[in-house]
Each structure stands twice: as C-alpha cells, then as structure tokens.
Amino acid sequence: FHSFGLITGVIEPLICGGKAVFPHLLPDTSALIKAIHNEKCTAIKGAPVIYIDLINHPERKNHDLSSLKYMLVGASTVPKDIMIKM
C-alpha cells in the first residue's frame, strides 16, 4: 500500500462524494465479486492478477458486475488479452 493506492482508493472517493469499499483485508476474489454486486461499485483498482482472478472466478457469472465503469491497473504490465477481457 503506497501513496497512489491511498489517494485513488481512499481519498479520491471521499473528495468526489463517493464511497471506498474494502471487501476484505487480503485479496479475496469472492469477497470482491460480492462487494461489486452488493455495493454497485463503479470503479476498482488492482494489479493484473486481481483482474485475472476476477475474470476467471466461477462465481462471477452469478453476480451483476455491470455497475463497473472504471478499472485501474497498476503494479505490473498487463497482457493484451487481459486488457481486452477487462
């Protein structure tokens, strides 16, 4: 966790009148999917592995993730096929 994560994950939503949702202390794809569905999250951020896990998770199709409009990727390069799927 660093200044970029702090600003984009916590401070920016508060400044813009939004809400920051922390589905789990550690990366947990199932908790992330449920949080997006239940809280109607519009943006998420994470490393490519977070998105790979999200795309391939068996529970994904059972939840409405259509509220997502923005997905910020950092910490590593992103393979082209993952960007297309995102």
Salt bridges, closest charged atoms under 4 A:
ASP28 OD2 - HIS24 NE2 3.85
GLU39 OE1 - LYS19 NZ 2.59
